[in-house]
Amino acid sequence: MINIFRKIRHNLSSENKIGKYLLYASGEIILVVIGILIAIQLNSWKTETDENAEVLNDLNGLYAELNQDSERMDTLYAFYADKTNAIQRLLEYNDTSVQLSNHALGELFNSTLEYKKFSSKRSTYLSMISGGYINKIKDKDLINEIIKYYESPYLTWSTEIYGNISESIDYSQTELYHSNDGLIRLKRDNSIPNWTLTNDQYKSEYAKLIQSKWAIDILTNFLKQSNFIFSNLEMYKKLNDHLREEIKEYTINGIND
């Protein structure tokens, strides 16, 4: 094809047909420009297609991790519901006619000292941020919702504070609590190899312990912090549910709009 164009150009030039030669040259230039523009457009379409595929893959990964977060929040809710129930039963124990054994009271009190922390699954989100693909999402409201969800630290903070309260308890402030009592529930995890502690009976007198200011202050602090955890769980769960719905709709309808 190139040789044909060259032959035509040579014939026009040799025959001194300047007008026709200029017209032909202009046409040739236009064809070259059109070819370049087509190549650029095709490359642009390919780039956009590749980016859309990467965004779709990332959003599917994000959706899967949001599902995991939702399941962990359900587990966290049940865990702290048990803690809250134990705290309230202990604080109200002296006002009820129900009598519990020392072991039962020990189970309730020591269960309140346990905690779980929350952190969202962030690997896909961080990958989208570092790779710049989050900005390839065409729905800017969806971008803002994703960032809001992953940059909201309140649920993580509230569970960490509960853990900090538990870890900062000064057991030297009371003679009513026997330190080995905290190991009985630990033993049940069976995660420590060659466990040799065999005691499974609580030594503290919990009917007296839970009436002490030391215990009441601890339980009250736990109860207050549990309230923050539940508030943040409710808020974060709504964000999670809404974000999953938005991602699902976008991946079905919006990615090629």
C-alpha positions in Angstrom: 0.0 0.0 0.0 2.8 2.4 0.9 4.6 1.6 -2.4 1.4 2.4 -4.3 1.2 5.8 -2.6 4.8 6.5 -3.4 4.4 5.6 -7.1 1.4 7.9 -7.4 3.2 10.7 -5.7 6.3 10.1 -8.0 4.2 10.1 -11.2 2.4 13.4 -10.2 5.6 15.0 -9.3 7.5 13.9 -12.5 4.6 15.1 -14.7 4.8 18.5 -13.1 1.2 18.4 -12.0 1.8 20.5 -8.9 -1.9 21.2 -8.1 -2.9 17.6 -8.2 0.3 16.7 -6.3 -0.5 19.2 -3.5 -4.1 17.9 -3.4 -2.9 14.3 -3.2 -0.3 15.2 -0.5 -3.0 16.9 1.6 -5.2 13.8 1.3 -2.3 11.6 2.3 -1.7 13.7 5.4 -5.3 13.6 6.3 -5.3 9.8 6.0 -2.3 9.6 8.2 -3.9 11.9 10.8 -7.1 9.9 10.7 -5.1 6.7 11.2 -3.3 8.1 14.2 -6.6 9.3 15.7 -8.2 5.9 15.2 -5.2 4.3 16.9 -5.4 6.7 19.8 -9.1 6.1 20.2 -8.6 2.3 20.1 -5.9 2.6 22.7 -8.1 4.8 24.8 -11.0 2.2 24.6 -8.6 -0.6 25.6 -7.3 1.4 28.5 -10.8 2.2 29.7 -11.8 -1.4 29.3 -8.8 -2.6 31.3 -9.5 0.0 34.0 -13.2 -0.9 34.2 -12.2 -4.6 34.6 -9.7 -3.7 37.4 -12.4 -1.5 39.2 -14.9 -4.3 38.9 -12.4 -6.8 40.3 -11.6 -4.4 43.2 -15.3 -3.7 44.0 -16.0 -7.4 44.0 -13.1 -7.9 46.5 -14.4 -4.9 48.5 -17.9 -6.5 48.6 -16.5 -9.8 49.9 -14.5 -8.0 52.6 -17.6 -6.0 53.6 -19.5 -9.3 54.0 -16.7 -10.5 56.4 -16.9 -7.2 58.3 -20.7 -7.6 58.7 -20.3 -11.2 60.0 -17.7 -10.0 62.5 -19.9 -7.2 63.6 -22.7 -9.7 64.3 -20.3 -11.8 66.3 -19.1 -8.7 68.2 -22.6 -7.7 69.0 -23.4 -11.1 70.5 -20.1 -11.1 72.4 -20.7 -7.7 74.0 -24.4 -8.4 74.6 -23.2 -11.3 76.8 -20.8 -8.9 78.6 -23.6 -6.4 79.2 -25.9 -9.0 80.5 -23.3 -10.3 82.9 -22.5 -6.7 84.1 -26.2 -5.9 84.7 -26.8 -9.1 86.6 -23.8 -8.4 88.9 -24.8 -4.8 89.5 -28.4 -5.8 90.3 -27.6 -9.0 92.2 -28.1 -7.6 95.7 -31.5 -6.3 94.6 -32.8 -9.6 93.4 -34.1 -12.7 95.2 -32.2 -15.0 92.8 -29.3 -16.6 94.5 -26.2 -17.7 92.5 -23.4 -20.0 93.6 -19.9 -18.5 94.0 -18.8 -20.3 90.9 -21.7 -18.8 88.9 -20.9 -15.3 90.2 -17.2 -15.9 89.4 -18.1 -16.9 85.8 -20.1 -13.7 85.4 -17.5 -11.4 86.8 -14.5 -12.8 85.0 -16.4 -12.9 81.7 -16.7 -9.1 81.9 -12.9 -8.8 81.9 -12.7 -10.4 78.4 -12.9 -8.3 75.3 -12.7 -8.4 71.5 -11.4 -5.7 69.3 -12.6 -4.8 65.8 -10.7 -3.7 62.7 -12.2 -3.8 59.3 -10.7 -5.8 56.4 -8.8 -3.1 54.5 -6.5 -4.9 52.0 -8.7 -4.2 48.9 -9.4 -0.7 50.0 -5.7 0.1 50.5 -4.9 -1.5 47.2 -7.5 0.8 45.5 -6.0 3.8 47.2 -2.4 3.1 46.4 -3.2 2.0 42.8 -5.4 5.1 42.2 -8.3 2.9 41.0 -10.7 4.3 43.5 -10.7 7.5 41.5 -11.7 5.5 38.4 -15.1 4.8 40.0 -17.5 7.1 38.0 -20.0 7.5 40.9 -18.3 10.1 43.1 -20.9 9.6 45.9 -19.9 5.9 46.0 -16.2 7.0 46.3 -17.1 9.2 49.3 -19.1 6.4 51.0 -16.2 4.0 50.6 -13.8 6.4 52.1 -16.2 7.3 54.9 -16.6 3.7 55.9 -12.9 2.8 56.0 -11.8 6.1 57.6 -14.3 6.0 60.4 -12.4 4.7 63.4 -15.1 4.9 66.1 -16.0 1.2 66.4 -12.4 0.3 66.5 -11.7 2.9 69.2 -14.7 1.9 71.3 -13.6 -1.8 71.4 -10.0 -0.8 72.1 -11.1 1.4 75.0 -13.0 -1.5 76.6 -9.8 -3.5 76.3 -7.8 -0.7 77.8 -10.2 -0.5 80.8 -9.8 -4.3 81.4 -6.0 -4.2 81.0 -5.6 -1.2 83.3 -7.5 -2.7 86.3 -5.3 -2.3 89.4 -5.9 -5.6 91.3 -3.7 -4.3 94.1 -6.5 -2.0 95.2 -8.5 -4.9 96.6 -7.9 -8.0 98.7 -11.1 -9.6 97.7 -10.1 -10.7 94.2 -7.8 -13.8 93.9 -5.5 -13.3 90.9 -5.6 -17.0 89.9 -9.3 -16.7 89.2 -8.6 -15.1 85.9 -6.8 -18.2 84.7 -9.7 -20.5 85.0 -11.5 -19.3 81.9 -8.1 -19.0 80.1 -7.6 -22.7 80.7 -10.6 -23.6 78.6 -9.1 -22.1 75.4 -6.6 -24.9 75.3 -4.3 -22.7 73.3 -1.3 -22.9 75.7 0.7 -26.1 75.3 1.5 -28.2 78.3 -1.0 -26.5 80.5 -0.3 -27.6 84.1 -2.7 -25.4 86.2 -5.4 -27.7 87.3 -7.5 -25.4 89.6 -11.0 -24.8 88.2 -12.6 -23.4 91.4 -12.9 -19.7 92.0 -11.2 -18.7 95.3 -12.7 -15.1 95.6 -15.8 -14.6 97.6 -17.8 -13.0 94.8 -20.9 -12.1 96.8 -18.6 -9.7 98.8 -16.5 -8.7 95.9 -19.3 -7.4 93.7 -20.5 -5.2 96.5 -17.1 -3.4 96.8 -16.6 0.0 95.4 -13.6 -1.4 93.4 -15.8 -3.9 91.6 -18.8 -1.6 91.1 -16.5 1.1 89.6 -15.1 -1.5 87.2 -18.5 -2.8 86.2 -19.9 0.7 85.7 -17.0 1.7 83.5 -17.5 -1.5 81.4 -21.2 -0.8 81.1 -20.7 2.8 79.9 -18.2 1.6 77.3 -20.5 -1.1 76.2 -23.0 1.5 75.4 -20.5 3.3 73.1 -19.7 0.0 71.4 -23.4 -0.8 70.7 -24.0 2.8 69.3 -21.0 2.5 67.0 -21.9 -1.1 66.0 -25.4 0.2 64.9 -23.9 3.1 63.0 -21.2 1.0 61.4 -23.6 -1.8 60.5 -25.8 0.6 58.6 -22.9 2.0 56.7 -21.8 -1.5 55.8 -25.3 -2.6 54.6 -25.8 0.6 52.6 -22.3 0.4 51.0 -22.8 -3.2 50.0 -26.0 -2.3 48.3 -24.4 0.6 46.5 -21.5 -1.5 45.3 -23.8 -4.2 44.1 -25.9 -1.8 42.1 -22.9 -0.1 40.6 -21.2 -3.3 39.5 -24.5 -4.4 37.8 -25.6 -1.1 36.3 -23.2 1.7 36.7 -19.7 0.7 35.7 -20.2 1.3 31.9 -22.5 4.3 32.2 
